[in-house]
Amino acid sequence: MALERRPKLVVLDSELGDWDALSFVRALRQSTESLRPPLIVLGADDSGHEEMCFLEAGADAYLKKPLNLETLDRIVTGFVELAALR
């Protein structure tokens, strides 16, 4: 589980089956306050409601499915470059 491994980046699908992805985001943010890895959520909600919930819970980005891999690559690259500046 990500909470045990101290991730440098988290990419999370909003549909985790039996898991509550929103609760996972909140738990990750509370447990890794000082580490705070970038968190990208992948979701399929077109209304914008899910996106706002995840961003308010602490996600750094929300990408809608079907996923554009170039967009994901740019966002991940941006987080990597930002981390290198710290």
Buried (B, 14 or more C-beta within 10 A) or exposed (E): EBEEEEBEBBBBBBEEEEEEBBEBBBBBBEEBEEEEBBBBBBBEBEEEEBBEBBBEBBBBBBBBEEBEEEEBEEBBEEBEEEEEEE
